[in-house]
Amino acid sequence: MHNWFECKIKYEKMDEYGKEKPVSESYVVDALSFTEAESRLIKMLEGEIPDEFIVTGISKAKLDEIVPAEDADYWYKCKVILKDMDEKSGKEKKIQNQILVAADDFRGALESAENSLEQVLVPWEIHQISLTKVVDVMPYEAGGGAAEPELSKTDKDYIASEE
């Protein structure tokens, strides 16, 4: 089971006019504790962000599923309602789930969320999709680092041809 944390950082970034501008970014990190989430975030961003940055906040992220996509520009949060029958009362009960979906646009987020929900046996409805400020998601890997993204067949063929 994943234990997701939303981590916020702040740093100075040079804009297109050469002026320093404060930037805030959010990352979702899979970790066992707040301390580990901060540690993993700092380790992963050391080479990515050229200047110093500070972690301004860490909070538990109430996410039930992450749906990644290669080359997607944005992360969308989808509020999904699962409808199930209560065995004792016989009444319909609604269970709310949050899914974080990587997509280029709203339509892509909707399609990815629907595809991930195809395997769900109970009826479901997507009630809300909203654009988040999440820049990246860092899943946990047994070795302690972030999981390496899988290469596409095209990338694997290209690497093989270069060797």
Summary of the structure (lengths in Angstrom):
residues: 163
radius of gyration: 18.9
end to end distance: 38.6
largest distance: 65.1
contacts: 401
relative contact order: 0.19
helix: 21%
strand: 44%
